[in-house]
């Protein structure tokens, strides 16, 4: 297969890093865009070209020129004073770059639930980005919609150490086919390598099986030597206060509380029949071993 040139937005994130690594190994040319030159250095060492960009200020027209495809991603920003406005600023910059450079293919990292225009906080920003990209004439785009990241569980390391239990505002009975981020990166690389998609497509991407956070907590507890580890549901008010204590802005805290509320209402569940290629391989038991290494540090 003829090598191609890909531009990866948010290349130093967990998903972007794996995506860049896979594409370089396949012999493709990769321009990795990120905010931190030190983090980009690791991608340079594996063979990617890199560029520091500020997605809230810099034009993406020139970096996107001659790209066979672009990875569209709105990186999180937990300190911004207006989370929705931040998402729209970055999303519009990516849209403008794709339009101006006449890019023909894109893989857009979205989320399960991105079909909803409201009621899901940060996920609604991804809805708006899907609509922007769908409005670009001649662009073939896949909106990759993963479910709840297993890596989100890492936010509980300090909580478990301090309280002896795991917890979040998500109800105990909510079922989610949690997925590991490396698997998402590998799937995105497959989509780039083939570029065999046309038009506008949304693909839900899930983990090996359905899980509640009680199930995930049980697996984590076993891995860290706490087989009786309990899962506790926090109130939305407690969760908002915890986010503020962790350094999130009020806007970010409010957005995530809205998302948690939407999850408990069943809005963040997959709706598609999942093909084998859209199901990650990493089990919660395997991820629990990764969790344990972080916990033991």
C-alpha positions as protocol buffer text, in pm:
chain_id: "A"
residue {
  index: 1
  type: UNK
  ca { x: 0 y: 0 z: 0 }
}
residue {
  index: 2
  type: UNK
  ca { x: 128 y: 347 z: -94 }
}
residue {
  index: 3
  type: UNK
  ca { x: 242 y: 548 z: 209 }
}
residue {
  index: 4
  type: UNK
  ca { x: 21 y: 845 z: 293 }
}
residue {
  index: 5
  type: UNK
  ca { x: 57 y: 1172 z: 485 }
}
residue {
  index: 6
  type: UNK
  ca { x: -152 y: 1212 z: 796 }
}
residue {
  index: 7
  type: UNK
  ca { x: -189 y: 1503 z: 1038 }
}
residue {
  index: 8
  type: UNK
  ca { x: -279 y: 1416 z: 1396 }
}
residue {
  index: 9
  type: UNK
  ca { x: -433 y: 1680 z: 1623 }
}
residue {
  index: 10
  type: UNK
  ca { x: -375 y: 1617 z: 1995 }
}
residue {
  index: 11
  type: UNK
  ca { x: -93 y: 1375 z: 1916 }
}
residue {
  index: 12
  type: UNK
  ca { x: 53 y: 1371 z: 2267 }
}
residue {
  index: 13
  type: UNK
  ca { x: -269 y: 1244 z: 2426 }
}
residue {
  index: 14
  type: UNK
  ca { x: -320 y: 879 z: 2509 }
}
residue {
  index: 15
  type: UNK
  ca { x: -512 y: 800 z: 2191 }
}
residue {
  index: 16
  type: UNK
  ca { x: -309 y: 1028 z: 1965 }
}
residue {
  index: 17
  type: UNK
  ca { x: 22 y: 882 z: 2081 }
}
residue {
  index: 18
  type: UNK
  ca { x: -85 y: 525 z: 1996 }
}
residue {
  index: 19
  type: UNK
  ca { x: -228 y: 642 z: 1664 }
}
residue {
  index: 20
  type: UNK
  ca { x: 97 y: 815 z: 1565 }
}
residue {
  index: 21
  type: UNK
  ca { x: 303 y: 513 z: 1669 }
}
residue {
  index: 22
  type: UNK
  ca { x: 90 y: 273 z: 1463 }
}
residue {
  index: 23
  type: UNK
  ca { x: 94 y: 492 z: 1152 }
}
residue {
  index: 24
  type: UNK
  ca { x: 471 y: 544 z: 1163 }
}
residue {
  index: 25
  type: UNK
  ca { x: 523 y: 169 z: 1199 }
}
residue {
  index: 26
  type: UNK
  ca { x: 308 y: 120 z: 888 }
}
residue {
  index: 27
  type: UNK
  ca { x: 541 y: 350 z: 694 }
}
residue {
  index: 28
  type: UNK
  ca { x: 315 y: 654 z: 664 }
}
residue {
  index: 29
  type: UNK
  ca { x: 428 y: 1014 z: 695 }
}
residue {
  index: 30
  type: UNK
  ca { x: 289 y: 1172 z: 1011 }
}
residue {
  index: 31
  type: UNK
  ca { x: 276 y: 1533 z: 1127 }
}
residue {
  index: 32
  type: UNK
  ca { x: 198 y: 1529 z: 1500 }
}
residue {
  index: 33
  type: UNK
  ca { x: 45 y: 1846 z: 1645 }
}
residue {
  index: 34
  type: UNK
  ca { x: 50 y: 1919 z: 2018 }
}
residue {
  index: 35
  type: UNK
  ca { x: 88 y: 2187 z: 2283 }
}
residue {
  index: 36
  type: UNK
  ca { x: 404 y: 2062 z: 2454 }
}
residue {
  index: 37
  type: UNK
  ca { x: 737 y: 2037 z: 2270 }
}
residue {
  index: 38
  type: UNK
  ca { x: 881 y: 1807 z: 2537 }
}
residue {
  index: 39
  type: UNK
  ca { x: 599 y: 1557 z: 2487 }
}
residue {
  index: 40
  type: UNK
  ca { x: 627 y: 1587 z: 2108 }
}
residue {
  index: 41
  type: UNK
  ca { x: 995 y: 1492 z: 2134 }
}
residue {
  index: 42
  type: UNK
  ca { x: 902 y: 1129 z: 2199 }
}
residue {
  index: 43
  type: UNK
  ca { x: 701 y: 1125 z: 1876 }
}
residue {
  index: 44
  type: UNK
  ca { x: 995 y: 1273 z: 1686 }
}
residue {
  index: 45
  type: UNK
  ca { x: 1214 y: 992 z: 1814 }
}
residue {
  index: 46
  type: UNK
  ca { x: 977 y: 731 z: 1671 }
}
residue {
  index: 47
  type: UNK
  ca { x: 988 y: 900 z: 1329 }
}
residue {
  index: 48
  type: UNK
  ca { x: 705 y: 1154 z: 1319 }
}
residue {
  index: 49
  type: UNK
  ca { x: 736 y: 1518 z: 1219 }
}
residue {
  index: 50
  type: UNK
  ca { x: 603 y: 1747 z: 1491 }
}
residue {
  index: 51
  type: UNK
  ca { x: 476 y: 2100 z: 1539 }
}
residue {
  index: 52
  type: UNK
  ca { x: 370 y: 2295 z: 1846 }
}
residue {
  index: 53
  type: UNK
  ca { x: 28 y: 2453 z: 1797 }
}
residue {
  index: 54
  type: UNK
  ca { x: -217 y: 2644 z: 2012 }
}
residue {
  index: 55
  type: UNK
  ca { x: -554 y: 2526 z: 1889 }
}
residue {
  index: 56
  type: UNK
  ca { x: -726 y: 2833 z: 2034 }
}
residue {
  index: 57
  type: UNK
  ca { x: -506 y: 3075 z: 1837 }
}
residue {
  index: 58
  type: UNK
  ca { x: -312 y: 2918 z: 1550 }
}
residue {
  index: 59
  type: UNK
  ca { x: -443 y: 2858 z: 1199 }
}
residue {
  index: 60
  type: UNK
  ca { x: -440 y: 2493 z: 1093 }
}
residue {
  index: 61
  type: UNK
  ca { x: -462 y: 2568 z: 721 }
}
residue {
  index: 62
  type: UNK
  ca { x: -90 y: 2534 z: 649 }
}
residue {
  index: 63
  type: UNK
  ca { x: -29 y: 2218 z: 860 }
}
residue {
  index: 64
  type: UNK
  ca { x: -325 y: 2047 z: 689 }
}
residue {
  index: 65
  type: UNK
  ca { x: -211 y: 2121 z: 330 }
}
residue {
  index: 66
  type: UNK
  ca { x: -147 y: 1801 z: 129 }
}
residue {
  index: 67
  type: UNK
  ca { x: -272 y: 1579 z: 411 }
}
residue {
  index: 68
  type: UNK
  ca { x: -439 y: 1259 z: 294 }
}
residue {
  index: 69
  type: UNK
  ca { x: -637 y: 1263 z: 618 }
}
residue {
  index: 70
  type: UNK
  ca { x: -664 y: 1453 z: 948 }
}
residue {
  index: 71
  type: UNK
  ca { x: -736 y: 1327 z: 1298 }
}
residue {
  index: 72
  type: UNK
  ca { x: -983 y: 1572 z: 1454 }
}
residue {
  index: 73
  type: UNK
  ca { x: -975 y: 1591 z: 1832 }
}
residue {
  index: 74
  type: UNK
  ca { x: -1074 y: 1856 z: 2087 }
}
residue {
  index: 75
  type: UNK
  ca { x: -833 y: 1812 z: 2380 }
}
residue {
  index: 76
  type: UNK
  ca { x: -979 y: 1862 z: 2728 }
}
residue {
  index: 77
  type: UNK
  ca { x: -912 y: 2186 z: 2913 }
}
residue {
  index: 78
  type: UNK
  ca { x: -1009 y: 2165 z: 3280 }
}
residue {
  index: 79
  type: UNK
  ca { x: -928 y: 2524 z: 3373 }
}
residue {
  index: 80
  type: UNK
  ca { x: -1101 y: 2721 z: 3097 }
}
residue {
  index: 81
  type: UNK
  ca { x: -1358 y: 2971 z: 3216 }
}
residue {
  index: 82
  type: UNK
  ca { x: -1612 y: 2869 z: 2949 }
}
residue {
  index: 83
  type: UNK
  ca { x: -1585 y: 2506 z: 2849 }
}
residue {
  index: 84
  type: UNK
  ca { x: -1843 y: 2516 z: 2568 }
}
residue {
  index: 85
  type: UNK
  ca { x: -1679 y: 2825 z: 2415 }
}
residue {
  index: 86
  type: UNK
  ca { x: -1338 y: 2658 z: 2437 }
}
residue {
  index: 87
  type: UNK
  ca { x: -1468 y: 2348 z: 2259 }
}
residue {
  index: 88
  type: UNK
  ca { x: -1624 y: 2562 z: 1986 }
}
residue {
  index: 89
  type: UNK
  ca { x: -1306 y: 2766 z: 1936 }
}
residue {
  index: 90
  type: UNK
  ca { x: -1094 y: 2454 z: 1885 }
}
residue {
  index: 91
  type: UNK
  ca { x: -1360 y: 2281 z: 1679 }
}
residue {
  index: 92
  type: UNK
  ca { x: -1395 y: 2578 z: 1444 }
}
residue {
  index: 93
  type: UNK
  ca { x: -1016 y: 2600 z: 1403 }
}
residue {
  index: 94
  type: UNK
  ca { x: -1007 y: 2237 z: 1292 }
}
residue {
  index: 95
  type: UNK
  ca { x: -1306 y: 2288 z: 1062 }
}
residue {
  index: 96
  type: UNK
  ca { x: -1147 y: 2596 z: 903 }
}
residue {
  index: 97
  type: UNK
  ca { x: -816 y: 2414 z: 851 }
}
residue {
  index: 98
  type: UNK
  ca { x: -986 y: 2119 z: 680 }
}
residue {
  index: 99
  type: UNK
  ca { x: -1191 y: 2349 z: 455 }
}
residue {
  index: 100
  type: UNK
  ca { x: -901 y: 2575 z: 361 }
}
residue {
  index: 101
  type: UNK
  ca { x: -664 y: 2285 z: 286 }
}
residue {
  index: 102
  type: UNK
  ca { x: -934 y: 2091 z: 99 }
}
residue {
  index: 103
  type: UNK
  ca { x: -874 y: 1777 z: 305 }
}
residue {
  index: 104
  type: UNK
  ca { x: -1075 y: 1481 z: 176 }
}
residue {
  index: 105
  type: UNK
  ca { x: -1067 y: 1241 z: 473 }
}
residue {
  index: 106
  type: UNK
  ca { x: -1095 y: 1282 z: 849 }
}
residue {
  index: 107
  type: UNK
  ca { x: -1138 y: 1063 z: 1154 }
}
residue {
  index: 108
  type: UNK
  ca { x: -1304 y: 1265 z: 1429 }
}
residue {
  index: 109
  type: UNK
  ca { x: -1277 y: 1149 z: 1791 }
}
residue {
  index: 110
  type: UNK
  ca { x: -1626 y: 1193 z: 1931 }
}
residue {
  index: 111
  type: UNK
  ca { x: -1823 y: 1001 z: 2196 }
}
residue {
  index: 112
  type: UNK
  ca { x: -2117 y: 774 z: 2247 }
}
residue {
  index: 113
  type: UNK
  ca { x: -2408 y: 1009 z: 2306 }
}
residue {
  index: 114
  type: UNK
  ca { x: -2289 y: 1265 z: 2052 }
}
residue {
  index: 115
  type: UNK
  ca { x: -2623 y: 1240 z: 1875 }
}
residue {
  index: 116
  type: UNK
  ca { x: -2769 y: 1454 z: 2156 }
}
residue {
  index: 117
  type: UNK
  ca { x: -2740 y: 1834 z: 2117 }
}
residue {
  index: 118
  type: UNK
  ca { x: -2794 y: 1902 z: 2488 }
}
residue {
  index: 119
  type: UNK
  ca { x: -2800 y: 1744 z: 2833 }
}
residue {
  index: 120
  type: UNK
  ca { x: -2455 y: 1583 z: 2827 }
}
residue {
  index: 121
  type: UNK
  ca { x: -2213 y: 1867 z: 2901 }
}
residue {
  index: 122
  type: UNK
  ca { x: -1880 y: 1812 z: 2719 }
}
residue {
  index: 123
  type: UNK
  ca { x: -2032 y: 1548 z: 2491 }
}
residue {
  index: 124
  type: UNK
  ca { x: -2260 y: 1816 z: 2344 }
}
residue {
  index: 125
  type: UNK
  ca { x: -1949 y: 1999 z: 2226 }
}
residue {
  index: 126
  type: UNK
  ca { x: -1865 y: 1686 z: 2030 }
}
residue {
  index: 127
  type: UNK
  ca { x: -2215 y: 1688 z: 1881 }
}
residue {
  index: 128
  type: UNK
  ca { x: -2148 y: 2039 z: 1753 }
}
residue {
  index: 129
  type: UNK
  ca { x: -1814 y: 1933 z: 1607 }
}
residue {
  index: 130
  type: UNK
  ca { x: -1974 y: 1641 z: 1424 }
}
residue {
  index: 131
  type: UNK
  ca { x: -2223 y: 1884 z: 1268 }
}
residue {
  index: 132
  type: UNK
  ca { x: -1942 y: 2121 z: 1160 }
}
residue {
  index: 133
  type: UNK
  ca { x: -1748 y: 1847 z: 987 }
}
residue {
  index: 134
  type: UNK
  ca { x: -2060 y: 1702 z: 829 }
}
residue {
  index: 135
  type: UNK
  ca { x: -2115 y: 2042 z: 669 }
}
residue {
  index: 136
  type: UNK
  ca { x: -1786 y: 2037 z: 476 }
}
residue {
  index: 137
  type: UNK
  ca { x: -1858 y: 1951 z: 113 }
}
residue {
  index: 138
  type: UNK
  ca { x: -1643 y: 1669 z: -21 }
}
residue {
  index: 139
  type: UNK
  ca { x: -1512 y: 1557 z: 320 }
}
residue {
  index: 140
  type: UNK
  ca { x: -1536 y: 1187 z: 399 }
}
residue {
  index: 141
  type: UNK
  ca { x: -1550 y: 1164 z: 777 }
}
residue {
  index: 142
  type: UNK
  ca { x: -1581 y: 890 z: 1038 }
}
residue {
  index: 143
  type: UNK
  ca { x: -1696 y: 1006 z: 1380 }
}
residue {
  index: 144
  type: UNK
  ca { x: -1541 y: 751 z: 1614 }
}
residue {
  index: 145
  type: UNK
  ca { x: -1767 y: 734 z: 1920 }
}
residue {
  index: 146
  type: UNK
  ca { x: -1604 y: 539 z: 2203 }
}
residue {
  index: 147
  type: UNK
  ca { x: -1777 y: 460 z: 2529 }
}
residue {
  index: 148
  type: UNK
  ca { x: -1656 y: 539 z: 2883 }
}
residue {
  index: 149
  type: UNK
  ca { x: -1274 y: 519 z: 2903 }
}
residue {
  index: 150
  type: UNK
  ca { x: -1125 y: 266 z: 3144 }
}
residue {
  index: 151
  type: UNK
  ca { x: -858 y: 531 z: 3211 }
}
residue {
  index: 152
  type: UNK
  ca { x: -1123 y: 744 z: 3381 }
}
residue {
  index: 153
  type: UNK
  ca { x: -1092 y: 501 z: 3670 }
}
residue {
  index: 154
  type: UNK
  ca { x: -742 y: 634 z: 3740 }
}
residue {
  index: 155
  type: UNK
  ca { x: -901 y: 947 z: 3887 }
}
residue {
  index: 156
  type: UNK
  ca { x: -997 y: 722 z: 4179 }
}
residue {
  index: 157
  type: UNK
  ca { x: -642 y: 636 z: 4288 }
}
residue {
  index: 158
  type: UNK
  ca { x: -623 y: 915 z: 4548 }
}
residue {
  index: 159
  type: UNK
  ca { x: -983 y: 855 z: 4656 }
}
residue {
  index: 160
  type: UNK
  ca { x: -919 y: 488 z: 4727 }
}
residue {
  index: 161
  type: UNK
  ca { x: -604 y: 567 z: 4922 }
}
residue {
  index: 162
  type: UNK
  ca { x: -779 y: 834 z: 5128 }
}
residue {
  index: 163
  type: UNK
  ca { x: -1117 y: 669 z: 5193 }
}
residue {
  index: 164
  type: UNK
  ca { x: -1071 y: 297 z: 5125 }
}
residue {
  index: 165
  type: UNK
  ca { x: -1351 y: 297 z: 4868 }
}
residue {
  index: 166
  type: UNK
  ca { x: -1412 y: 388 z: 4505 }
}
residue {
  index: 167
  type: UNK
  ca { x: -1685 y: 626 z: 4397 }
}
residue {
  index: 168
  type: UNK
  ca { x: -1836 y: 863 z: 4143 }
}
residue {
  index: 169
  type: UNK
  ca { x: -2175 y: 1021 z: 4073 }
}
residue {
  index: 170
  type: UNK
  ca { x: -2262 y: 743 z: 3826 }
}
residue {
  index: 171
  type: UNK
  ca { x: -2533 y: 509 z: 3957 }
}
residue {
  index: 172
  type: UNK
  ca { x: -2438 y: 154 z: 4050 }
}
residue {
  index: 173
  type: UNK
  ca { x: -2678 y: -2 z: 3801 }
}
residue {
  index: 174
  type: UNK
  ca { x: -2558 y: 190 z: 3493 }
}
residue {
  index: 175
  type: UNK
  ca { x: -2404 y: -49 z: 3242 }
}
residue {
  index: 176
  type: UNK
  ca { x: -2125 y: 68 z: 3009 }
}
residue {
  index: 177
  type: UNK
  ca { x: -1902 y: -136 z: 2775 }
}
residue {
  index: 178
  type: UNK
  ca { x: -1590 y: 45 z: 2902 }
}
residue {
  index: 179
  type: UNK
  ca { x: -1303 y: 70 z: 2655 }
}
residue {
  index: 180
  type: UNK
  ca { x: -928 y: 118 z: 2692 }
}
residue {
  index: 181
  type: UNK
  ca { x: -774 y: 414 z: 2510 }
}
residue {
  index: 182
  type: UNK
  ca { x: -493 y: 218 z: 2342 }
}
residue {
  index: 183
  type: UNK
  ca { x: -759 y: 11 z: 2167 }
}
residue {
  index: 184
  type: UNK
  ca { x: -923 y: 331 z: 2040 }
}
residue {
  index: 185
  type: UNK
  ca { x: -590 y: 450 z: 1899 }
}
residue {
  index: 186
  type: UNK
  ca { x: -536 y: 119 z: 1721 }
}
residue {
  index: 187
  type: UNK
  ca { x: -884 y: 134 z: 1564 }
}
residue {
  index: 188
  type: UNK
  ca { x: -826 y: 490 z: 1445 }
}
residue {
  index: 189
  type: UNK
  ca { x: -499 y: 376 z: 1285 }
}
residue {
  index: 190
  type: UNK
  ca { x: -686 y: 103 z: 1097 }
}
residue {
  index: 191
  type: UNK
  ca { x: -929 y: 361 z: 961 }
}
residue {
  index: 192
  type: UNK
  ca { x: -644 y: 585 z: 847 }
}
residue {
  index: 193
  type: UNK
  ca { x: -445 y: 301 z: 694 }
}
residue {
  index: 194
  type: UNK
  ca { x: -736 y: 192 z: 474 }
}
residue {
  index: 195
  type: UNK
  ca { x: -917 y: 521 z: 405 }
}
residue {
  index: 196
  type: UNK
  ca { x: -1199 y: 306 z: 270 }
}
residue {
  index: 197
  type: UNK
  ca { x: -1487 y: 511 z: 413 }
}
residue {
  index: 198
  type: UNK
  ca { x: -1710 y: 751 z: 225 }
}
residue {
  index: 199
  type: UNK
  ca { x: -1957 y: 1019 z: 324 }
}
residue {
  index: 200
  type: UNK
  ca { x: -2044 y: 1078 z: 687 }
}
residue {
  index: 201
  type: UNK
  ca { x: -2038 y: 783 z: 928 }
}
residue {
  index: 202
  type: UNK
  ca { x: -2063 y: 748 z: 1306 }
}
residue {
  index: 203
  type: UNK
  ca { x: -1905 y: 435 z: 1454 }
}
residue {
  index: 204
  type: UNK
  ca { x: -1959 y: 342 z: 1817 }
}
residue {
  index: 205
  type: UNK
  ca { x: -1652 y: 177 z: 1965 }
}
residue {
  index: 206
  type: UNK
  ca { x: -1686 y: -31 z: 2281 }
}
residue {
  index: 207
  type: UNK
  ca { x: -1494 y: -261 z: 2513 }
}
residue {
  index: 208
  type: UNK
  ca { x: -1512 y: -641 z: 2533 }
}
residue {
  index: 209
  type: UNK
  ca { x: -1820 y: -655 z: 2757 }
}
residue {
  index: 210
  type: UNK
  ca { x: -2076 y: -454 z: 2950 }
}
residue {
  index: 211
  type: UNK
  ca { x: -1969 y: -339 z: 3296 }
}
residue {
  index: 212
  type: UNK
  ca { x: -2104 y: -140 z: 3585 }
}
residue {
  index: 213
  type: UNK
  ca { x: -1869 y: 64 z: 3801 }
}
residue {
  index: 214
  type: UNK
  ca { x: -1934 y: -195 z: 4071 }
}
residue {
  index: 215
  type: UNK
  ca { x: -1785 y: -457 z: 3836 }
}
residue {
  index: 216
  type: UNK
  ca { x: -1488 y: -233 z: 3756 }
}
residue {
  index: 217
  type: UNK
  ca { x: -1430 y: -162 z: 4125 }
}
residue {
  index: 218
  type: UNK
  ca { x: -1428 y: -533 z: 4201 }
}
residue {
  index: 219
  type: UNK
  ca { x: -1161 y: -594 z: 3937 }
}
residue {
  index: 220
  type: UNK
  ca { x: -952 y: -302 z: 4062 }
}
residue {
  index: 221
  type: UNK
  ca { x: -983 y: -415 z: 4423 }
}
residue {
  index: 222
  type: UNK
  ca { x: -858 y: -761 z: 4338 }
}
residue {
  index: 223
  type: UNK
  ca { x: -560 y: -618 z: 4149 }
}
residue {
  index: 224
  type: UNK
  ca { x: -451 y: -384 z: 4432 }
}
residue {
  index: 225
  type: UNK
  ca { x: -501 y: -638 z: 4709 }
}
residue {
  index: 226
  type: UNK
  ca { x: -832 y: -499 z: 4833 }
}
residue {
  index: 227
  type: UNK
  ca { x: -1084 y: -765 z: 4730 }
}
residue {
  index: 228
  type: UNK
  ca { x: -1358 y: -606 z: 4942 }
}
residue {
  index: 229
  type: UNK
  ca { x: -1324 y: -262 z: 4779 }
}
residue {
  index: 230
  type: UNK
  ca { x: -1668 y: -98 z: 4763 }
}
residue {
  index: 231
  type: UNK
  ca { x: -1820 y: 139 z: 4510 }
}
residue {
  index: 232
  type: UNK
  ca { x: -2008 y: 440 z: 4647 }
}
residue {
  index: 233
  type: UNK
  ca { x: -2232 y: 673 z: 4446 }
}
residue {
  index: 234
  type: UNK
  ca { x: -2172 y: 1041 z: 4526 }
}
residue {
  index: 235
  type: UNK
  ca { x: -2431 y: 1313 z: 4494 }
}
residue {
  index: 236
  type: UNK
  ca { x: -2396 y: 1554 z: 4204 }
}
residue {
  index: 237
  type: UNK
  ca { x: -2321 y: 1834 z: 4451 }
}
residue {
  index: 238
  type: UNK
  ca { x: -2040 y: 1632 z: 4610 }
}
residue {
  index: 239
  type: UNK
  ca { x: -1899 y: 1558 z: 4265 }
}
residue {
  index: 240
  type: UNK
  ca { x: -1904 y: 1924 z: 4165 }
}
residue {
  index: 241
  type: UNK
  ca { x: -1723 y: 2022 z: 4486 }
}
residue {
  index: 242
  type: UNK
  ca { x: -1464 y: 1748 z: 4429 }
}
residue {
  index: 243
  type: UNK
  ca { x: -1396 y: 1871 z: 4075 }
}
residue {
  index: 244
  type: UNK
  ca { x: -1347 y: 2225 z: 4204 }
}
residue {
  index: 245
  type: UNK
  ca { x: -1105 y: 2100 z: 4471 }
}
residue {
  index: 246
  type: UNK
  ca { x: -908 y: 1921 z: 4199 }
}
residue {
  index: 247
  type: UNK
  ca { x: -861 y: 2249 z: 4012 }
}
residue {
  index: 248
  type: UNK
  ca { x: -1142 y: 2239 z: 3757 }
}
residue {
  index: 249
  type: UNK
  ca { x: -1310 y: 2567 z: 3674 }
}
residue {
  index: 250
  type: UNK
  ca { x: -1675 y: 2621 z: 3768 }
}
residue {
  index: 251
  type: UNK
  ca { x: -1770 y: 2594 z: 3399 }
}
residue {
  index: 252
  type: UNK
  ca { x: -1594 y: 2259 z: 3363 }
}
residue {
  index: 253
  type: UNK
  ca { x: -1741 y: 2127 z: 3688 }
}
residue {
  index: 254
  type: UNK
  ca { x: -2092 y: 2223 z: 3580 }
}
residue {
  index: 255
  type: UNK
  ca { x: -2043 y: 2060 z: 3238 }
}
residue {
  index: 256
  type: UNK
  ca { x: -1927 y: 1732 z: 3387 }
}
residue {
  index: 257
  type: UNK
  ca { x: -2205 y: 1727 z: 3645 }
}
residue {
  index: 258
  type: UNK
  ca { x: -2452 y: 1765 z: 3358 }
}
residue {
  index: 259
  type: UNK
  ca { x: -2281 y: 1475 z: 3180 }
}
residue {
  index: 260
  type: UNK
  ca { x: -2302 y: 1255 z: 3491 }
}
residue {
  index: 261
  type: UNK
  ca { x: -2668 y: 1335 z: 3522 }
}
residue {
  index: 262
  type: UNK
  ca { x: -2718 y: 1241 z: 3157 }
}
residue {
  index: 263
  type: UNK
  ca { x: -2533 y: 913 z: 3209 }
}
residue {
  index: 264
  type: UNK
  ca { x: -2767 y: 826 z: 3495 }
}
residue {
  index: 265
  type: UNK
  ca { x: -3058 y: 901 z: 3264 }
}
residue {
  index: 266
  type: UNK
  ca { x: -2926 y: 645 z: 3014 }
}
residue {
  index: 267
  type: UNK
  ca { x: -2809 y: 890 z: 2747 }
}
residue {
  index: 268
  type: UNK
  ca { x: -2451 y: 763 z: 2727 }
}
residue {
  index: 269
  type: UNK
  ca { x: -2523 y: 411 z: 2605 }
}
residue {
  index: 270
  type: UNK
  ca { x: -2436 y: 261 z: 2268 }
}
residue {
  index: 271
  type: UNK
  ca { x: -2716 y: 232 z: 2014 }
}
residue {
  index: 272
  type: UNK
  ca { x: -2553 y: 36 z: 1729 }
}
residue {
  index: 273
  type: UNK
  ca { x: -2503 y: -331 z: 1661 }
}
residue {
  index: 274
  type: UNK
  ca { x: -2129 y: -360 z: 1724 }
}
residue {
  index: 275
  type: UNK
  ca { x: -1914 y: -527 z: 1459 }
}
residue {
  index: 276
  type: UNK
  ca { x: -1611 y: -726 z: 1586 }
}
residue {
  index: 277
  type: UNK
  ca { x: -1365 y: -464 z: 1457 }
}
residue {
  index: 278
  type: UNK
  ca { x: -1539 y: -200 z: 1668 }
}
residue {
  index: 279
  type: UNK
  ca { x: -1492 y: -384 z: 1996 }
}
residue {
  index: 280
  type: UNK
  ca { x: -1170 y: -333 z: 2193 }
}
residue {
  index: 281
  type: UNK
  ca { x: -972 y: -630 z: 2322 }
}
residue {
  index: 282
  type: UNK
  ca { x: -850 y: -504 z: 2660 }
}
residue {
  index: 283
  type: UNK
  ca { x: -1056 y: -651 z: 2945 }
}
residue {
  index: 284
  type: UNK
  ca { x: -1121 y: -478 z: 3274 }
}
residue {
  index: 285
  type: UNK
  ca { x: -905 y: -741 z: 3444 }
}
residue {
  index: 286
  type: UNK
  ca { x: -614 y: -652 z: 3216 }
}
residue {
  index: 287
  type: UNK
  ca { x: -666 y: -281 z: 3274 }
}
residue {
  index: 288
  type: UNK
  ca { x: -682 y: -342 z: 3650 }
}
residue {
  index: 289
  type: UNK
  ca { x: -318 y: -451 z: 3633 }
}
residue {
  index: 290
  type: UNK
  ca { x: -229 y: -114 z: 3478 }
}
residue {
  index: 291
  type: UNK
  ca { x: -434 y: 56 z: 3749 }
}
residue {
  index: 292
  type: UNK
  ca { x: -245 y: -138 z: 4016 }
}
residue {
  index: 293
  type: UNK
  ca { x: 94 y: -15 z: 3887 }
}
residue {
  index: 294
  type: UNK
  ca { x: -25 y: 346 z: 3909 }
}
residue {
  index: 295
  type: UNK
  ca { x: -178 y: 285 z: 4251 }
}
residue {
  index: 296
  type: UNK
  ca { x: 141 y: 131 z: 4387 }
}
residue {
  index: 297
  type: UNK
  ca { x: 341 y: 439 z: 4291 }
}
